[in-house]
């Protein structure tokens, strides 16, 4: 059996070896009620075995009744006829288990030959019906035993021994039937559990895929938005200042080329992750807090006013995952300030130490002039909030009292 195969799969491949009640659960048409369950090969074998047991026990009972001096010959013949009819009725045990068991109570009283059929009826009732039926009918079958042996005393055993032995035999038959029923319920519960496990595994896989897509979308936004914004700023400057000095045009063109190259490299990195590799598969290391000064320098090269207050003495000591998250938060804050508050000075404050956590604050005052609305704004902040939460931290953002905007985050930094 393969590792992905449920425990009940081998049984489902051999429905002929299962009881019809269980085989119906493995047949979609039967389980949906579109086709009535039919007896399996196993059912026919069990039915023949039950009939054979009832006949053998009935023959022993008929011989005992014939040799019992306390029973008249006429009553003995009547007993045998009733017993034969009871054995024939065993074939109805699957269709009417409750009715057959009830009918066998008075039949067992008047016919000792029907003892085997009565035992089969009790067994069938215990297998196919819940305990409330078994308790009432089985209890009634045991209660009438004293009357049976008062009516037909056993010539070899005392009255008390006969009643006790018959009661124990009836209880054993009922217990056996209940054991078979519990086994069947266990098999069905294992099958249901396997189905639920498969469904839960599929849901977990779907959730993992959805989370992976969200992570990829977040990473694409964080990686490319900053580069493309720089490229857009310099391209816009060239568009509105075609008469700029040659040196400025050359510098802006160089920044555009460098930003496009970096964006392409970052895109290759994300594609490398998508293809199943890790962050190092693309050949470029993931940015950490140590790369924050380079990020600020790039923003300053784009004529952006940025003040960096780096209060962490050893940026290399910051865990890579936390440092990467802090870098992305600062990167998104600078990108938003460049889009929504052009010309305003941006302040980036990074502080913290092991045990106290790492804090990142990016704030800017109100822009000096009117700023057109940017479509799709706010998506990056939503992604940053999710990223900070996944790292075990928190992130807040909103307008400040002076009309500016502030993004503040706290990330755990374990000793």
C-alpha positions as CSV (number, residue, x, y, z in Angstrom):
1,X,0.0,0.0,0.0
2,X,1.4,3.4,-1.0
3,X,1.9,6.2,1.5
4,X,-0.9,8.3,0.0
5,X,-3.4,5.4,-0.1
6,X,-6.0,5.4,2.7
7,X,-6.2,2.4,5.0
8,X,-9.6,1.3,3.5
9,X,-8.3,1.4,-0.1
10,X,-7.4,-2.4,-0.3
11,X,-10.9,-3.3,1.0
12,X,-12.6,-0.9,-1.5
13,X,-10.8,-2.9,-4.3
14,X,-12.5,-6.1,-3.1
15,X,-16.1,-5.2,-2.4
16,X,-17.2,-8.8,-2.8
17,X,-15.3,-9.6,0.4
18,X,-17.2,-7.0,2.4
19,X,-20.6,-7.0,4.0
20,X,-23.2,-5.3,1.9
21,X,-23.7,-2.6,4.5
22,X,-20.0,-1.6,4.3
23,X,-19.6,-2.3,0.5
24,X,-22.4,0.3,-0.1
25,X,-20.2,3.0,1.5
26,X,-17.5,2.3,-1.1
27,X,-19.9,2.4,-4.0
28,X,-20.9,6.0,-5.0
29,X,-24.1,4.9,-6.6
30,X,-25.2,2.9,-3.5
31,X,-24.0,5.6,-1.1
32,X,-26.1,8.2,-3.0
33,X,-29.1,6.0,-2.9
34,X,-29.3,5.6,-6.6
35,X,-28.9,1.8,-6.3
36,X,-30.1,-0.5,-3.5
37,X,-27.3,-2.5,-1.8
38,X,-27.2,-6.1,-2.9
39,X,-25.8,-9.1,-1.1
40,X,-22.1,-9.6,-1.8
41,X,-20.3,-13.0,-2.1
42,X,-19.4,-12.7,1.5
43,X,-23.1,-12.2,2.5
44,X,-24.1,-15.3,0.7
45,X,-21.4,-17.4,2.3
46,X,-22.3,-16.0,5.8
47,X,-26.0,-16.6,5.1
48,X,-25.3,-20.2,4.1
49,X,-23.1,-20.6,7.2
50,X,-25.9,-19.2,9.5
51,X,-28.5,-21.5,7.9
52,X,-26.2,-24.5,8.3
53,X,-25.5,-23.6,12.0
54,X,-29.3,-23.2,12.6
55,X,-30.0,-26.6,11.0
56,X,-27.2,-28.4,12.9
57,X,-28.3,-27.0,16.2
58,X,-32.0,-27.7,15.3
59,X,-31.1,-31.4,14.5
60,X,-29.4,-31.7,17.9
61,X,-32.4,-30.1,19.5
62,X,-34.8,-32.4,17.7
63,X,-32.9,-35.4,18.9
64,X,-32.9,-34.1,22.4
65,X,-36.7,-33.4,22.3
66,X,-37.3,-36.9,20.9
67,X,-35.4,-38.5,23.8
68,X,-36.9,-36.3,26.5
69,X,-39.3,-38.4,28.5
70,X,-41.0,-35.1,29.7
71,X,-42.2,-34.4,26.1
72,X,-45.0,-36.3,24.4
73,X,-44.3,-37.7,20.9
74,X,-47.0,-35.5,19.3
75,X,-45.5,-32.4,20.8
76,X,-42.0,-33.5,19.7
77,X,-43.2,-33.7,16.1
78,X,-44.8,-30.3,16.5
79,X,-41.5,-29.0,17.9
80,X,-39.6,-30.3,14.9
81,X,-42.0,-28.7,12.4
82,X,-41.8,-25.3,14.1
83,X,-38.0,-25.7,14.2
84,X,-37.8,-26.4,10.4
85,X,-39.9,-23.4,9.7
86,X,-37.7,-21.3,12.0
87,X,-34.6,-22.5,10.1
88,X,-36.1,-21.5,6.8
89,X,-36.9,-18.1,8.2
90,X,-33.2,-17.5,8.8
91,X,-33.0,-16.4,5.2
92,X,-35.1,-13.4,6.1
93,X,-32.7,-12.2,8.8
94,X,-31.2,-9.4,6.7
95,X,-34.5,-8.0,5.5
96,X,-36.3,-8.0,8.8
97,X,-33.8,-8.5,11.7
98,X,-36.0,-6.9,14.3
99,X,-39.2,-8.7,13.3
100,X,-37.4,-12.1,13.0
101,X,-35.8,-11.7,16.5
102,X,-39.2,-10.8,18.0
103,X,-40.9,-13.7,16.3
104,X,-38.2,-16.1,17.6
105,X,-38.9,-15.3,21.2
106,X,-42.3,-17.2,21.4
107,X,-41.0,-19.7,18.8
108,X,-38.0,-20.5,21.1
109,X,-40.4,-21.0,24.0
110,X,-42.5,-23.7,22.2
111,X,-39.8,-25.3,20.1
112,X,-36.4,-26.5,21.2
113,X,-35.5,-27.3,17.6
114,X,-35.7,-23.6,16.8
115,X,-32.9,-22.8,19.2
116,X,-30.3,-22.5,16.5
117,X,-32.5,-20.2,14.5
118,X,-33.3,-18.1,17.6
119,X,-29.5,-17.7,18.3
120,X,-28.9,-16.6,14.6
121,X,-31.7,-14.1,14.9
122,X,-30.2,-12.6,18.1
123,X,-26.8,-12.5,16.5
124,X,-28.2,-10.7,13.4
125,X,-30.1,-8.2,15.6
126,X,-27.0,-7.3,17.5
127,X,-25.0,-6.8,14.3
128,X,-27.5,-4.7,12.4
129,X,-29.4,-2.8,15.0
130,X,-28.4,-0.4,17.8
131,X,-28.3,-1.5,21.4
132,X,-31.8,-0.3,22.3
133,X,-33.3,-3.0,20.2
134,X,-30.8,-5.6,21.4
135,X,-31.4,-4.7,25.0
136,X,-35.1,-5.2,24.9
137,X,-35.4,-8.2,22.7
138,X,-32.3,-9.9,24.0
139,X,-33.4,-9.3,27.6
140,X,-36.8,-10.7,26.8
141,X,-35.2,-13.8,25.3
142,X,-33.2,-14.4,28.5
143,X,-36.2,-13.6,30.8
144,X,-38.3,-16.4,29.2
145,X,-35.7,-19.0,29.8
146,X,-37.0,-20.1,33.2
147,X,-40.4,-20.6,31.7
148,X,-38.9,-22.7,28.9
149,X,-37.2,-25.1,31.2
150,X,-40.2,-25.2,33.5
151,X,-42.3,-26.2,30.5
152,X,-39.6,-28.7,29.1
153,X,-37.2,-29.8,31.8
154,X,-33.8,-31.0,30.7
155,X,-33.4,-34.7,31.6
156,X,-29.6,-34.5,32.1
157,X,-29.2,-31.1,33.8
158,X,-30.8,-29.5,36.8
159,X,-33.3,-26.6,36.3
160,X,-30.9,-23.9,37.7
161,X,-27.9,-25.1,35.6
162,X,-30.0,-25.3,32.4
163,X,-31.3,-21.7,32.9
164,X,-27.8,-20.3,33.7
165,X,-26.1,-22.1,30.8
166,X,-28.7,-21.0,28.3
167,X,-28.6,-17.4,29.6
168,X,-24.8,-17.3,29.3
169,X,-25.1,-18.7,25.8
170,X,-27.6,-16.1,24.8
171,X,-25.5,-13.3,26.3
172,X,-22.4,-14.7,24.4
173,X,-24.3,-14.6,21.1
174,X,-25.4,-11.0,21.7
175,X,-21.9,-10.0,22.7
176,X,-20.4,-11.5,19.6
177,X,-22.9,-9.7,17.4
178,X,-22.2,-6.4,19.2
179,X,-18.5,-7.0,18.7
180,X,-19.0,-7.5,15.0
181,X,-21.1,-4.3,14.8
182,X,-18.4,-2.3,16.6
183,X,-15.7,-3.6,14.2
184,X,-17.8,-2.5,11.3
185,X,-18.3,0.9,12.8
186,X,-14.6,1.1,13.4
187,X,-13.8,0.4,9.8
188,X,-16.3,3.0,8.6
189,X,-14.9,5.5,11.1
190,X,-11.4,4.9,9.8
191,X,-12.5,5.4,6.3
192,X,-14.3,8.6,7.2
193,X,-11.2,9.7,9.1
194,X,-9.0,9.0,6.0
195,X,-11.4,11.0,3.8
196,X,-11.3,13.9,6.2
197,X,-7.6,13.7,6.4
198,X,-7.4,13.8,2.6
199,X,-9.8,16.8,2.5
200,X,-7.8,18.6,5.2
201,X,-4.6,17.9,3.4
202,X,-6.1,19.3,0.2
203,X,-7.3,22.4,2.1
204,X,-3.9,22.8,3.7
205,X,-2.2,22.5,0.3
206,X,-4.6,25.1,-1.2
207,X,-4.0,27.4,1.7
208,X,-0.2,27.0,1.4
209,X,-0.5,27.8,-2.3
210,X,-2.6,30.9,-1.6
211,X,-0.1,32.1,1.0
212,X,2.7,31.4,-1.4
213,X,1.0,33.5,-4.0
214,X,0.5,36.3,-1.5
215,X,4.1,36.1,-0.4
216,X,5.2,36.2,-4.1
217,X,3.0,39.2,-4.8
218,X,4.3,41.0,-1.7
219,X,7.9,40.3,-2.7
220,X,7.3,41.5,-6.2
221,X,5.8,44.7,-4.9
222,X,8.6,45.3,-2.4
223,X,11.4,44.5,-4.8
224,X,10.2,46.3,-7.9
225,X,8.2,49.3,-6.6
226,X,11.3,51.1,-5.3
227,X,13.4,50.6,-8.4
228,X,10.6,51.5,-10.8
229,X,9.7,54.6,-8.8
230,X,13.3,55.8,-9.1
231,X,13.3,55.1,-12.8
232,X,10.0,57.0,-13.2
233,X,11.3,60.0,-11.3
234,X,14.4,60.4,-13.5
235,X,12.5,59.7,-16.7
236,X,10.0,62.4,-15.7
237,X,12.8,64.8,-15.1
238,X,14.2,64.2,-18.6
239,X,10.8,64.7,-20.1
240,X,10.1,68.0,-18.4
241,X,13.7,69.4,-18.8
242,X,14.8,68.6,-22.3
243,X,17.1,71.6,-22.2
244,X,19.0,70.4,-19.1
245,X,22.8,70.5,-19.2
246,X,24.5,67.5,-20.7
247,X,26.0,66.5,-17.4
248,X,22.6,66.3,-15.7
249,X,21.2,64.4,-18.6
250,X,24.0,61.9,-18.6
251,X,23.7,61.5,-14.8
252,X,19.9,60.9,-15.0
253,X,20.4,58.5,-17.9
254,X,23.0,56.6,-15.8
255,X,20.6,56.4,-12.9
256,X,17.8,55.2,-15.2
257,X,20.1,52.5,-16.6
258,X,21.3,51.5,-13.2
259,X,17.7,51.4,-11.8
260,X,16.5,49.3,-14.8
261,X,19.4,46.9,-14.3
262,X,18.8,46.5,-10.6
263,X,15.1,46.0,-11.3
264,X,15.9,43.3,-13.8
265,X,18.2,41.6,-11.3
266,X,15.6,41.8,-8.6
267,X,13.0,40.3,-11.0
268,X,15.4,37.5,-11.9
269,X,15.8,36.8,-8.2
270,X,12.0,36.5,-7.6
271,X,11.7,34.3,-10.7
272,X,14.4,32.1,-9.2
273,X,12.4,31.7,-6.1
274,X,9.3,30.9,-8.2
275,X,11.2,28.2,-9.9
276,X,11.8,26.4,-6.6
277,X,15.1,27.8,-5.5
278,X,15.8,29.8,-2.4
279,X,17.0,33.4,-2.1
280,X,20.6,32.4,-3.0
281,X,19.6,30.5,-6.1
282,X,19.5,33.7,-8.1
283,X,23.1,34.5,-7.3
284,X,22.2,37.7,-5.4
285,X,22.0,37.8,-1.5
286,X,18.8,39.1,0.1
287,X,19.1,42.6,1.4
288,X,19.4,43.1,5.2
289,X,19.6,46.0,7.5
290,X,23.3,46.5,6.5
291,X,22.1,47.5,3.0
292,X,19.9,50.3,4.4
293,X,22.6,53.0,3.8
294,X,22.9,51.9,0.2
295,X,19.1,52.2,-0.2
296,X,19.3,55.8,1.3
297,X,22.1,56.7,-1.0
298,X,20.1,55.6,-4.0
299,X,17.2,57.7,-2.9
300,X,19.5,60.7,-2.5
301,X,20.9,60.2,-6.0
302,X,17.3,60.6,-7.2
303,X,17.3,64.1,-5.7
304,X,15.3,62.9,-2.6
305,X,16.0,64.5,0.8
306,X,16.6,61.6,3.2
307,X,17.9,61.8,6.8
308,X,19.1,58.5,8.2
309,X,19.4,58.1,11.9
310,X,21.0,54.7,12.4
311,X,21.1,53.8,16.1
312,X,22.0,50.2,15.8
313,X,25.7,49.8,16.4
314,X,26.2,46.4,14.7
315,X,23.8,45.9,11.9
316,X,25.4,42.5,11.1
317,X,24.2,41.2,14.5
318,X,20.6,41.7,13.5
319,X,19.0,38.3,12.4
320,X,18.7,38.1,8.6
321,X,14.9,37.6,8.5
322,X,14.3,40.6,10.9
323,X,16.9,42.7,9.0
324,X,15.3,41.9,5.7
325,X,11.8,42.9,7.0
326,X,13.2,46.1,8.4
327,X,14.9,46.9,5.0
328,X,11.6,46.3,3.2
329,X,9.7,48.5,5.6
330,X,12.2,51.4,5.0
331,X,12.2,50.8,1.3
332,X,8.4,50.9,1.1
333,X,8.3,54.1,3.3
334,X,10.8,55.8,1.0
335,X,8.9,54.7,-2.1
336,X,5.6,56.1,-0.6
337,X,7.2,59.4,0.4
338,X,8.6,59.8,-3.1
339,X,5.2,59.2,-4.7
340,X,2.9,61.0,-2.2
341,X,5.2,63.7,-0.8
342,X,7.7,64.7,-3.5
343,X,10.1,67.4,-2.3
344,X,9.6,66.7,1.4
345,X,12.4,65.6,3.6
346,X,12.1,62.0,4.8
347,X,13.5,60.9,8.1
348,X,14.4,57.2,8.7
349,X,15.1,56.2,12.3
350,X,16.3,52.7,13.1
351,X,17.0,51.7,16.8
352,X,16.9,48.7,19.0
353,X,19.0,46.0,20.7
354,X,18.8,42.3,21.4
355,X,16.0,41.6,23.8
356,X,14.2,45.0,23.3
357,X,13.4,44.5,19.6
358,X,14.1,46.5,16.5
359,X,12.2,49.7,15.7
360,X,11.9,51.3,12.3
361,X,10.2,54.7,11.8
362,X,9.8,56.5,8.4
363,X,8.2,59.9,8.6
364,X,7.8,62.8,6.3
365,X,6.1,66.2,6.6
366,X,3.3,67.5,4.4
367,X,4.4,67.9,0.8
368,X,5.3,71.5,-0.3
369,X,2.7,71.5,-3.1
370,X,-0.3,69.7,-4.5
371,X,0.3,66.1,-5.2
372,X,-1.9,64.1,-7.7
373,X,-3.6,61.0,-6.4
374,X,-1.7,57.8,-7.2
375,X,-3.8,54.8,-8.2
376,X,-3.5,51.6,-6.1
377,X,-1.9,53.4,-3.1
378,X,-2.0,51.6,0.2
379,X,-1.4,48.1,-1.2
380,X,2.3,48.1,-0.2
381,X,1.4,49.1,3.4
382,X,-1.0,46.2,3.6
383,X,1.7,43.9,2.5
384,X,4.1,45.4,5.0
385,X,1.6,44.9,7.8
386,X,1.3,41.2,6.9
387,X,5.1,40.9,6.7
388,X,5.6,42.4,10.1
389,X,2.9,40.3,11.6
390,X,4.4,37.1,10.2
391,X,7.8,38.1,11.7
392,X,6.1,38.4,15.1
393,X,6.0,42.2,15.2
394,X,3.6,45.0,14.5
395,X,3.3,47.9,12.1
396,X,1.3,51.2,12.3
397,X,0.9,53.8,9.7
398,X,-1.1,57.0,9.3
399,X,-1.2,60.8,9.1
400,X,0.8,62.8,11.6
401,X,-0.2,66.0,13.4
402,X,1.7,68.2,11.0
403,X,-0.1,66.8,8.0
404,X,2.7,64.4,7.1
405,X,2.8,60.7,7.2
406,X,4.5,58.2,9.5
407,X,5.2,54.4,9.2
408,X,6.4,52.8,12.4
409,X,7.2,49.2,13.0
410,X,8.5,47.0,15.8
411,X,10.1,43.7,15.2
412,X,11.3,41.1,17.7
413,X,15.1,40.8,18.2
414,X,15.9,37.9,20.4
415,X,19.1,37.8,22.3
